Amino acid sequence: MTDNPIFAVAAKAQALRAQGADVITLAAGEPQAATSAVVVAAAVEAVRDPATHHYATAQGDPALRALVATAVAGDTGLAWSADDVQITLGAKHALFLATQALIEAGDEVLVAAPGWPGHAEVVAAAGGVAAPVASDEEFRVSAEALDRCRTLRTRAVILSSPGNPTGAVHPAPRLEQIADWAQQHGIWVISDDIYRAFDHTGTYRSILRVAPRLRGRAVVVGGVSKEHAMTGWRVGWLAAPPEIIASARLHVSRTITHVPTINQHAARAALCDTGTPAKAARDYRRRRASLVDALNGIDGIDCPLPDGGIFAFPDVSGLLRDRGWSSSADLATWLLVTAHLAVVPGEAFNAPGRIRLCFAVDDETLMTAIERLQAVLAPADYEPSAQQPKVAR
C-alpha cells in the first residue's frame, strides 16, 4: 500500500511554511473554518463530566446513533434505528469497516476513476483489490461501465455522490440502473455520502431513496467532518444491515475500543445544528462560481462547474501543452514553488491533465489564491521561455 498522495502535497506546503513562505493551500479536502462554538461548548461540557472519563460501548453513544439514524432516514426515506448504526473514527474508518466486513483477501471492490484515492486505500487495507471504473464525460459511473469491470471476485462497489474530486452528483435514473445491476449480480453498494450537504444543484438523491429494495445489500457512510468543519474530531458512522454492524462493532471492540466519548458528545451537538452546514453550503456555492469563472478565464484551462462538493477539477491539458509541462504534477510543483499556492495534481485521482482546488476557504483566501493564479498563469507580459517549470527531480 502507498500513502495518500494528497498528504505529500500537504507536507511540501508545510515545509515551505516552516521556511517562512506565505503558502496558501487549496489542496486540503477540508473546510478552512473553525468548528462552530456550539460544538466546542458541548465538548467542553463533556470534558467536565466525569461520566465521559471512562470506557463506553463499542458501537457508539446510543444518543448519537439515534441522531444518525434520524438523519439517514431523512436521506433515504427508510426507517433506521440506533441499532442500525456504528460510530467510527471518521468516514474513512467507516469505509474500511464496511469493506473488511464484506470481502475476503483478493476480492474486488469497484471504485470510480477519477476518484478519491482513499477509496482504493481502504480496500487494500481490508485485503482486497480496488478495480477502477472509468466514469463518463460528466464524471459519473454507469451500470454498463461497472459491468465491464465486474469479475467473479467482485463483491462491492463504492459510490460517492457528490464525488471527490469531481463534484459529480449521480442523477436518480443513473442510480436506478446501478441498483438494478447490483441487485442482479449480488453486488453490495457502499454509499459514501460525506459531501451530501453540499449539493449545489438540488439533484442529490440517496441511492436507497431511489432504490429502497437495496436496503439489505447497502451500507451508508457519513460523518461530521465536512459539513460541520470537524475533520480533526474524527467522528463518522456507517448505517447497514445487522451482519455488517456486528462485524464493525467486533472490529472496533478488538482494536480502538470505542470512539472517544467527548468527541461523540461534540458530534451530537453538531447533528442538532442545521444552520452551520446550510450557511457553509451557501458560501461554498458562491465561492465555487468565483473560482470556476477565474479558472476559465485562463488560456489552456477548462473547468466544469461541479454539481456538489468543495472542489473545482479543471482540465489543464491545454496549459500543459502550451507551456511545455509534461504533467499536472509538474504544474502543481511549479505553482507551489513559484506562487506559493498548493493544489493537488490529477495523477493523485487517476486523472492526469487535471488539478484539484478546494474552495472551502474564506473569501479573502480564495481571492488571494485567484490573484496568484492569474499573476503567474495569465500575466500580460507572459513569455514562454520565462515560465518553464523548475521542478526538482
Summary of the structure (lengths in Angstrom):
residues: 393
radius of gyration: 21.2
end to end distance: 22.9
largest distance: 66.0
contacts: 1392
relative contact order: 0.16
helix: 49%
strand: 14%
